[in-house]
Amino acid sequence: MARTKPVTWYMATPANGIIEYSRQAGVPVSLADAVGQVIDHPAPCRTKWFDETAFSYFRMVKRVGEALEGTGIWPATWPVRLWIVEPVGDTGNWSQHHYPYRLLSHQIRVVEETDAWQALGAGGREVLDVIAHQIPERAARWAADWDADPEGMRERRRNWELCGGRTCGSGSWARSMADAASRARRESAAQRWSERLAGDTVDQVLAAADVSPAALHYARSRAADLAAAAQHHARFDAYVLNSLRGVDLDSVPAAV
């Protein structure tokens, strides 16, 4: 008889190890201080499973790419911490149809801390590398390209958005592919988080630079697409990845 694979449940916290919603509610619960222990919810909801307060129950997911959804952590930040937990006692869900990967409980056992990069999807390591090393190096060039020729770059971007070619598909199509893959693999929260981290990195790099708002917006969109390419690098072929990476936008246009 085939054995059922045990389910692994995850929770994410800020770097301090405290559930953010619990901190905001004034009843901080530290997962970092409770490894190997069972924690009772300090203020459980009376009617299961309704949001009587912002912190009505413990929220956990079995799809690690959704671990950053509904955490209360805002704005997007890194590092975060990722924990493996087990539900204890009664459990519930808002909707098995819409949230089959999520579980709610009033008691949990904190099993262990695990690698946080997993919360950014299967390509989480690559996403962090792109954000740490590639985006800081490219942000200024993206903005400079735009401000050097706004009309020309606007036209090139429009062509990239709408038209594919021999080496890459259209930008809008490639983005839809990334979004669809994130939904199918339950990594939508991972993609949103990665895109925000990428955009924030651009903001930091260009904070003191004299760039136009349009150039900043362009650089942020390029950074978000680059992060999406890193997240799905093992799932897509070069035709999709080249579009997300904007190879046609970075290439020198042919002389007329």
C-alpha positions as a printed NumPy array, in Angstrom:
array([[  0.   ,   0.   ,   0.   ],
       [  1.367,   3.405,  -0.997],
       [  2.344,   5.646,   1.879],
       [  0.94 ,   9.146,   2.073],
       [  3.693,  11.729,   2.04 ],
       [  3.566,  13.834,   5.218],
       [  2.546,  17.444,   4.698],
       [  5.047,  20.153,   5.611],
       [  3.539,  23.412,   6.865],
       [  5.333,  26.746,   6.738],
       [  5.112,  30.139,   8.398],
       [  7.187,  33.245,   7.637],
       [  8.226,  35.979,  10.047],
       [ 10.44 ,  39.068,   9.912],
       [ 14.071,  38.684,  10.918],
       [ 13.161,  39.012,  14.615],
       [ 11.287,  35.694,  14.495],
       [  8.045,  37.23 ,  15.81 ],
       [  4.769,  36.723,  13.935],
       [  4.136,  40.216,  12.569],
       [  0.368,  40.207,  13.104],
       [  0.902,  39.177,  16.729],
       [  3.311,  42.058,  17.253],
       [  0.842,  44.507,  15.741],
       [ -1.898,  43.114,  17.997],
       [  0.227,  43.708,  21.103],
       [  0.594,  40.001,  21.944],
       [  3.945,  39.14 ,  20.297],
       [  4.495,  35.453,  19.581],
       [  8.1  ,  34.484,  18.895],
       [  8.659,  31.366,  16.819],
       [ 12.402,  31.809,  17.307],
       [ 12.007,  31.299,  21.066],
       [  9.722,  28.278,  20.761],
       [ 11.5  ,  25.738,  18.548],
       [ 10.404,  22.28 ,  19.641],
       [  7.518,  23.665,  21.68 ],
       [  3.755,  23.913,  21.332],
       [  2.354,  27.464,  21.289],
       [ -1.211,  28.381,  22.185],
       [ -2.73 ,  31.33 ,  20.38 ],
       [ -2.859,  34.193,  22.904],
       [ -6.195,  35.616,  21.648],
       [ -8.033,  33.048,  19.502],
       [-11.177,  33.937,  17.584],
       [-14.39 ,  32.707,  19.172],
       [-16.127,  31.869,  15.891],
       [-13.993,  29.562,  13.791],
       [-12.54 ,  30.609,  11.378],
       [-13.381,  34.289,  11.117],
       [-11.113,  37.334,  11.271],
       [-12.431,  38.873,  14.462],
       [ -9.095,  40.654,  14.709],
       [ -6.049,  40.896,  12.434],
       [ -4.528,  38.085,  14.517],
       [ -7.378,  35.617,  15.021],
       [ -5.445,  32.388,  14.464],
       [ -2.145,  30.975,  13.266],
       [ -1.878,  30.905,   9.457],
       [  0.282,  28.297,   7.758],
       [  0.724,  27.042,   4.193],
       [  1.84 ,  23.768,   2.656],
       [  2.991,  25.479,  -0.549],
       [  6.134,  27.289,   0.478],
       [  5.933,  29.754,  -2.408],
       [  2.83 ,  31.224,  -0.739],
       [  4.41 ,  31.542,   2.72 ],
       [  4.777,  35.334,   2.374],
       [  1.061,  35.842,   1.71 ],
       [ -0.984,  37.207,   4.62 ],
       [  1.942,  37.615,   6.998],
       [  1.383,  41.273,   7.875],
       [  4.981,  42.016,   6.881],
       [  4.994,  45.275,   4.954],
       [  6.751,  46.731,   3.101],
       [  8.445,  43.762,   1.467],
       [ 11.762,  43.222,   3.169],
       [ 14.662,  40.806,   3.299],
       [ 15.817,  38.839,   5.149],
       [ 12.765,  37.073,   6.466],
       [ 12.753,  33.807,   8.408],
       [ 10.938,  30.644,   7.377],
       [  9.666,  28.074,   9.869],
       [  8.345,  24.535,   9.62 ],
       [  5.405,  24.115,  11.967],
       [  2.762,  21.517,  12.786],
       [ -0.888,  22.277,  13.542],
       [ -2.134,  20.982,  16.886],
       [ -5.796,  20.414,  17.716],
       [ -8.647,  21.729,  15.598],
       [ -7.834,  23.179,  12.193],
       [ -9.832,  25.054,   9.596],
       [ -9.766,  26.97 ,   6.362],
       [-11.705,  29.813,   4.771],
       [-12.339,  27.812,   1.607],
       [-10.903,  24.494,   0.469],
       [-11.701,  25.532,  -3.104],
       [ -9.878,  28.856,  -3.078],
       [ -7.229,  28.186,  -0.396],
       [ -6.427,  24.457,  -0.506],
       [ -2.822,  25.17 ,   0.443],
       [ -3.656,  27.121,   3.624],
       [ -4.523,  25.949,   7.14 ],
       [ -5.685,  27.793,  10.25 ],
       [ -5.267,  26.671,  13.856],
       [ -5.139,  27.925,  17.432],
       [ -2.173,  25.766,  18.4  ],
       [  1.077,  25.011,  16.599],
       [  4.28 ,  23.148,  17.272],
       [  7.393,  24.935,  15.984],
       [  9.457,  22.163,  14.418],
       [ 12.48 ,  24.013,  13.047],
       [ 13.741,  26.959,  11.045],
       [ 14.485,  26.267,   7.392],
       [ 16.101,  28.08 ,   4.455],
       [ 14.235,  31.327,   3.84 ],
       [ 15.039,  31.484,   0.107],
       [ 12.372,  28.817,  -0.473],
       [  9.696,  31.439,   0.215],
       [ 10.764,  33.085,  -3.067],
       [  9.952,  29.957,  -5.051],
       [ 11.962,  27.117,  -6.533],
       [ 14.37 ,  29.675,  -8.024],
       [ 14.654,  31.649,  -4.796],
       [ 18.44 ,  31.436,  -4.609],
       [ 18.727,  32.803,  -8.139],
       [ 16.242,  35.582,  -7.359],
       [ 18.299,  36.73 ,  -4.38 ],
       [ 21.481,  36.638,  -6.45 ],
       [ 19.891,  38.768,  -9.188],
       [ 18.626,  41.29 ,  -6.627],
       [ 21.948,  41.463,  -4.795],
       [ 24.332,  41.524,  -7.76 ],
       [ 22.723,  42.135, -11.147],
       [ 20.064,  44.759, -10.473],
       [ 22.382,  47.184,  -8.62 ],
       [ 24.791,  47.033, -11.556],
       [ 22.117,  47.488, -14.242],
       [ 19.71 ,  49.988, -12.68 ],
       [ 21.737,  53.087, -13.537],
       [ 22.241,  51.918, -17.132],
       [ 18.521,  51.239, -17.606],
       [ 17.644,  54.713, -16.337],
       [ 20.399,  56.35 , -18.4  ],
       [ 19.244,  54.567, -21.563],
       [ 15.753,  55.917, -21.042],
       [ 16.742,  59.5  , -20.279],
       [ 19.221,  59.598, -23.174],
       [ 16.413,  58.929, -25.681],
       [ 12.943,  58.844, -24.074],
       [ 10.994,  58.731, -27.321],
       [ 13.234,  56.113, -28.869],
       [ 13.12 ,  53.942, -25.729],
       [  9.369,  54.348, -25.472],
       [  9.021,  53.026, -29.013],
       [ 11.435,  50.172, -28.389],
       [  9.594,  49.236, -25.231],
       [  6.258,  49.274, -27.055],
       [  7.68 ,  46.991, -29.737],
       [  9.123,  44.675, -27.096],
       [  5.788,  44.568, -25.262],
       [  3.776,  43.664, -28.354],
       [  6.084,  41.966, -30.845],
       [  8.076,  38.776, -30.608],
       [ 10.975,  37.785, -32.816],
       [ 13.292,  34.905, -33.66 ],
       [ 15.13 ,  34.992, -30.312],
       [ 12.423,  35.998, -27.833],
       [  8.675,  36.423, -27.44 ],
       [  6.803,  39.616, -26.697],
       [  7.143,  41.138, -23.261],
       [  3.433,  40.99 , -22.436],
       [  3.292,  37.325, -23.458],
       [  6.37 ,  36.441, -21.391],
       [  4.931,  38.178, -18.329],
       [  1.668,  36.271, -18.73 ],
       [  3.678,  33.054, -18.886],
       [  5.462,  33.96 , -15.64 ],
       [  2.186,  34.848, -13.922],
       [  0.562,  31.607, -15.079],
       [  3.53 ,  29.527, -13.896],
       [  3.419,  31.223, -10.485],
       [ -0.292,  30.484, -10.123],
       [  0.102,  26.874, -11.228],
       [  3.064,  26.251,  -8.903],
       [  1.526,  28.224,  -6.008],
       [  4.311,  30.788,  -6.106],
       [  2.26 ,  33.937,  -6.663],
       [  3.278,  35.429,  -3.316],
       [  6.903,  34.587,  -4.089],
       [  6.717,  36.433,  -7.421],
       [  5.034,  39.493,  -5.919],
       [  7.619,  39.638,  -3.127],
       [ 10.534,  39.228,  -5.526],
       [  9.217,  41.994,  -7.779],
       [  8.839,  44.357,  -4.832],
       [ 12.336,  43.583,  -3.565],
       [ 13.698,  44.16 ,  -7.064],
       [ 11.889,  47.492,  -7.396],
       [ 13.015,  48.631,  -3.952],
       [ 16.607,  47.825,  -4.906],
       [ 16.283,  50.093,  -7.935],
       [ 14.892,  52.862,  -5.714],
       [ 17.86 ,  52.55 ,  -3.374],
       [ 20.435,  52.536,  -6.154],
       [ 18.916,  55.544,  -7.92 ],
       [ 17.9  ,  57.513,  -4.811],
       [ 20.617,  60.121,  -5.271],
       [ 20.719,  59.989,  -9.071],
       [ 19.279,  62.654, -11.325],
       [ 16.833,  60.509, -13.285],
       [ 13.335,  61.241, -14.536],
       [ 10.263,  59.542, -13.023],
       [  9.719,  57.739, -16.331],
       [ 13.293,  56.406, -16.262],
       [ 12.828,  55.207, -12.682],
       [  9.602,  53.447, -13.624],
       [ 11.33 ,  51.8  , -16.596],
       [ 14.214,  50.597, -14.421],
       [ 11.795,  49.198, -11.832],
       [  9.87 ,  47.27 , -14.484],
       [ 13.105,  45.857, -15.926],
       [ 14.186,  44.771, -12.445],
       [ 10.848,  43.049, -11.778],
       [ 11.046,  41.144, -15.069],
       [ 14.63 ,  40.105, -14.353],
       [ 13.572,  38.739, -10.971],
       [ 10.708,  36.815, -12.603],
       [ 13.168,  35.3  , -15.095],
       [ 15.338,  34.153, -12.192],
       [ 12.371,  32.615, -10.372],
       [ 11.352,  30.565, -13.417],
       [ 14.758,  30.032, -15.002],
       [ 14.487,  26.228, -14.791],
       [ 10.937,  26.155, -16.192],
       [ 11.177,  28.237, -19.345],
       [ 13.317,  28.01 , -22.439],
       [ 15.478,  30.821, -23.764],
       [ 12.634,  32.196, -25.898],
       [ 10.661,  33.196, -22.795],
       [ 13.63 ,  34.025, -20.573],
       [ 15.252,  36.299, -23.156],
       [ 12.067,  38.317, -23.323],
       [ 11.805,  38.673, -19.539],
       [ 15.465,  39.651, -19.419],
       [ 14.843,  42.287, -22.083],
       [ 17.624,  41.28 , -24.459],
       [ 15.997,  43.241, -27.293],
       [ 15.758,  46.322, -25.09 ],
       [ 19.445,  46.165, -24.222],
       [ 20.667,  45.517, -27.753],
       [ 21.88 ,  48.434, -29.877],
       [ 19.295,  49.29 , -32.572],
       [ 20.456,  48.869, -36.142],
       [ 21.469,  52.062, -37.943],
       [ 18.894,  53.339, -40.43 ]])
